[in-house]
Amino acid sequence: MKKRMVSMLRKLLLVLVLLAMFGFVSTQLFAEDPVVTEPTSVQEETGHSSHGESVHQELPYWSVIPFVAILLSIAILPIASHKTEHWWENNNNKLMLAVGLGSISFIILLVYGYGHNIYHTIIFDYIPFIILLGSLFYISGGIVIKGDIAATPLNNSIFLLIGASLASFIGTTGASMLLIRPLLKTNSERKHVVHTVVFFIFLVSNIGGSLTPLGDPPLFLGYLKGVPFDWTFKLFPEMIFASVILLVVYFIWDTLAYKKESKKDIQRDIKSATPISIGGQVNIIWLLGVVLAVAFLNSNYIPAIKDHPSLGFIREATLILLIVASKFTSKEEFRKYNNFTLHPIQEVAYLFIGIFITMIPALVLLEAHGKELGITERWQFFWATGIFSSVLDNAPTYLTFGSLASGLLTPAGADAWTLGQFIGNAQAEEILKAISVGAVFMGANTYIGNAPNFMVKSVAEENKVKMPSFGGYLAYSMGILVPLFIVITFIFFT
C-alpha cells in the first residue's frame, strides 16, 4: 500500500505542479488582454478573482462542452458496455480522461484571459479540498468500530441517525468514512443493501452536515466571509425535518427489504452478532485536530492571511502533519480490518481535478449571466443553488448565488453587502438560508454533488455492494429527494 500511495502522490503532484505553473504563467501572458470587463461581485465578496478577472474576454457558451463531457463520461462509461466498465475501473484511466478534458478547458481559459482562474482554482480550491478530504479519509480509516450487530431496520436506522448527527461536527467526509465500513459489515449477511448505502449518502454525506461551518464546505466559506459560527444552527428546522422524513421512509423501505431476506441469511446475521467496540482511539484526537485546524487556522484568527493568502496553507501543512501522526500512531492491523485502501480518495482526486478545471467556464458564465435568470424569491434561490450544486462544486456555487443575492438586497448607492452583512436583516437571512440549504441538501442529488458521495460509493463497491450507476442513483434522488425538496419549499421558502 505504501508503494501505491507514493505512486499516487507522485502522479498527482506532477499534475498539480504543471497546472499551477501554467496557470501562473498564464496570468502574465494574458495580463494585457485588451478586452476589459468589470470585476464580478463574487470577486469582491471573496477578495480575489475566484471565478472572474478584471481583464478578460467573455467566454462563449460552447466552452462548457468539456464539463458536460466529463459528466457524461461519469454517467455512461461504467454502464455502456462490459469493456468500458472494465476500463473505467482503473483509476489511471479516470486520471487520463480528467486531465485530457481538463486540458481542453485549460487552453480555452488561457486564450480568453482566465489564467488566474486556473491558478486560483488549483492552488486555493483544489489542493485544500483534496488535503482536507484526504486527512479525514485517512485518519478515520484508522478508527475501527468492531462488532457486528444484527442488521435489523431499527439498528440500521440508528446507524444513519448517529452518522447524520456527527456530520455537522466532524464533517460529512469524516462521518461518512468513520461509519460506512461498520454499516457495511453489519449488513454483510444481507442481500438487499443498496438502498441502505443510498440513504447513508443522503443523510450522512450531505444533509447531516447542515448545522455548523465544519459540516460542509459552502457553510465554511460563509463563515470565512463573516457569517457567525452559530448562525448555521438556524438551519436546524430544515435539517431535522428532512432527516426525520428520510429516516421514516428508510425504516419502512428497509423493513420491506428485510422481509425479502432468506431465513438462512437472517439466521446467519443473528448468529454472527458480536458486541460493538472501538479501536484506534488515538485517531479521534487527530480527527479533532482536523476540526480545530479548519475552524481556527484561517484569516479570522490569523489576520495576516488576508494580506498574504499563501500563509493560509499553514492549515494544509497542519492537516498533512496530522495524517503523518495518524500513520505512525495507529496499528496497521486496524486499517487492514477496515479493508482500507487508497482507491476511494484516488478516484476523487483524479476525477475532481478534471471537474474543478472544466467547471470554471460554467461558473464564469453563471456569474456573468446569473441575473438574467430572474432569481428574486427565496424558493428560486433554494432551487437554483441546489440544481447547480448538484453538478458543480457547491462551495463556489454558494458564493455565486450569495453574490446575486447581494446585488438584489444592497441598497442603491451602497457598497455590495458581504455575506456577513446579511445577518440582522430578516429578508437577507431568509435568502441566505435558502442558498445554504440548497447547496448542502441538493449535493445529495448526484454522485458528484459532494465528494463524500463518490467515496462512499467506492468503499461500498470495494465491499462487493453493486451500487447503482450515475443514472441509477439519479433515479433514487429524483424519486425520493426531489419530492422531499418540493415539500421543504412550501414549508420553509414560500
Disulfide bonds with the S-S distance in Angstrom:
none
